[in-house]
Amino acid sequence: MKHQQYEQSSPPIFINRIHKIILICSILIYIVSCFMPCLLTRTEKIYGFLCLFVGEISIITDIWLFLIWCSNMIYFYVVIRYFRNKEVHFFLPTISLIMAISMLFHNYIDYDIRVPIIRYLLGYYLWIASYVLVLILYILRFMGKTNRI
């Protein structure tokens, strides 16, 4: 008796388009979040690009803030891997999102001096939204693979 070989069919074209649209939206939202105020301190609003560029300095002052900043690097890694159609474990976008959300439990930022955070603004929530979109993208990709067995 001959064994039948099951070929994995590629997903429909519209699913690939939906995935690309979600990925591009995530990147655009991330970029917009960099130009929006994301933190309110007693004296000023801090914009996203400043947090992005100054964040790596926090390795000197606060390791937890540095780990939160590293979620950006994980985000870039995951997005680049997706564009190259490479596999990324579901753990990476999930841990990146958790690390970014954990910023809510931080009550200060090291910005020249330690400055207390009064409130999180739209830029922060857009930043989180870009991470959520990438996580949704990986959930859709995973669901697509399990349906094609």
C-alpha positions as CSV (number, residue, x, y, z in Angstrom):
1,M,0.0,0.0,0.0
2,K,1.4,3.3,-1.1
3,H,1.7,6.1,1.4
4,Q,0.1,9.3,0.4
5,Q,2.3,12.3,0.8
6,Y,0.5,15.4,2.0
7,E,1.8,18.5,0.6
8,Q,1.6,21.6,2.6
9,S,-0.2,24.2,0.6
10,S,0.9,27.8,0.9
11,P,-1.6,30.1,2.6
12,P,-4.0,32.1,0.4
13,I,-2.6,35.3,-1.0
14,F,-5.0,37.5,1.0
15,I,-3.6,36.0,4.2
16,N,-0.1,37.0,3.2
17,R,-1.4,40.5,2.4
18,I,-3.1,40.8,5.7
19,H,0.1,39.8,7.5
20,K,2.0,42.4,5.5
21,I,-0.6,45.1,6.3
22,I,-0.4,44.2,10.0
23,L,3.4,44.3,10.0
24,I,3.5,47.6,8.1
25,C,0.9,49.1,10.5
26,S,2.9,48.0,13.5
27,I,6.1,49.6,12.1
28,L,4.2,52.8,11.3
29,I,2.7,53.0,14.7
30,Y,6.1,52.4,16.3
31,I,7.5,55.3,14.2
32,V,4.6,57.6,15.2
33,S,5.1,56.7,18.8
34,C,8.7,57.9,18.6
35,F,7.4,61.4,17.7
36,M,4.7,61.5,20.3
37,P,5.1,62.5,24.0
38,C,5.1,59.3,26.0
39,L,5.9,60.3,29.5
40,L,4.9,63.3,31.6
41,T,7.2,64.4,34.4
42,R,6.9,67.3,36.8
43,T,8.7,69.6,34.4
44,E,8.2,68.3,30.9
45,K,6.9,65.8,28.4
46,I,9.4,63.3,27.2
47,Y,9.1,62.1,23.7
48,G,9.5,58.5,22.5
49,F,12.6,59.1,20.4
50,L,14.4,60.5,23.4
51,C,13.5,57.4,25.5
52,L,14.7,55.2,22.6
53,F,18.0,57.0,22.2
54,V,18.8,57.6,25.9
55,G,17.5,54.2,27.0
56,E,20.7,52.3,26.6
57,I,22.4,54.6,29.1
58,S,20.2,53.2,31.8
59,I,22.4,50.1,32.0
60,I,24.6,52.2,34.2
61,T,21.8,53.5,36.4
62,D,19.0,51.0,36.4
63,I,19.2,47.5,34.9
64,W,15.4,47.1,34.8
65,L,15.0,50.2,32.6
66,F,17.7,48.8,30.4
67,L,15.8,45.5,30.0
68,I,12.7,47.5,29.1
69,W,14.7,49.3,26.5
70,C,16.0,46.0,25.2
71,S,12.4,45.1,24.3
72,N,12.9,47.5,21.4
73,M,15.8,45.4,20.1
74,I,13.7,42.3,20.4
75,Y,10.9,44.0,18.5
76,F,13.3,45.0,15.7
77,Y,14.8,41.5,15.6
78,V,11.3,39.9,15.3
79,V,10.2,42.3,12.6
80,I,13.3,41.8,10.5
81,R,13.0,38.0,10.9
82,Y,9.4,38.2,9.8
83,F,10.3,40.3,6.7
84,R,12.9,37.7,5.8
85,N,10.3,34.9,6.3
86,K,12.4,33.3,9.0
87,E,11.0,31.5,12.0
88,V,10.9,33.2,15.4
89,H,9.7,31.4,18.5
90,F,6.4,32.7,19.8
91,F,8.2,33.5,23.1
92,L,10.1,36.5,21.7
93,P,7.2,38.8,20.8
94,T,5.4,37.7,24.0
95,I,8.4,38.5,26.3
96,S,9.0,41.7,24.4
97,L,5.4,42.9,25.0
98,I,5.6,41.9,28.7
99,M,8.8,43.8,29.1
100,A,7.3,46.9,27.5
101,I,4.2,46.8,29.6
102,S,6.3,46.4,32.8
103,M,7.2,50.0,32.3
104,L,3.9,50.8,33.8
105,F,5.2,49.6,37.1
106,H,8.2,51.8,37.0
107,N,7.6,55.2,38.7
108,Y,10.7,57.0,37.5
109,I,13.0,57.4,34.5
110,D,16.7,58.3,34.5
111,Y,16.9,61.4,32.3
112,D,20.0,63.3,33.4
113,I,18.7,62.8,36.9
114,R,16.1,60.4,38.3
115,V,12.8,62.0,37.4
116,P,9.5,60.7,38.7
117,I,6.9,59.8,36.0
118,I,3.6,61.5,36.6
119,R,1.6,59.9,33.7
120,Y,2.0,57.8,30.6
121,L,0.9,59.6,27.4
122,L,-0.3,58.6,24.0
123,G,3.2,57.8,22.7
124,Y,3.6,55.0,25.3
125,Y,0.3,53.4,24.4
126,L,1.1,53.5,20.7
127,W,4.4,51.9,21.4
128,I,2.6,49.1,23.2
129,A,0.1,48.8,20.3
130,S,2.9,48.2,17.9
131,Y,4.1,45.3,20.0
132,V,0.5,43.9,20.3
133,L,0.2,44.0,16.5
134,V,3.4,41.9,16.1
135,L,2.2,39.5,18.7
136,I,-1.2,39.2,16.8
137,L,0.8,38.6,13.6
138,Y,2.6,35.7,15.2
139,I,-0.6,34.3,16.6
140,L,-2.1,34.4,13.1
141,R,1.0,32.8,11.6
142,F,0.9,30.0,14.2
143,M,-2.9,29.4,13.6
144,G,-2.2,29.2,9.9
145,K,0.4,26.5,10.4
146,T,-1.8,24.4,12.6
147,N,-4.7,24.6,10.1
148,R,-2.6,23.3,7.2
149,I,-1.8,19.8,8.7
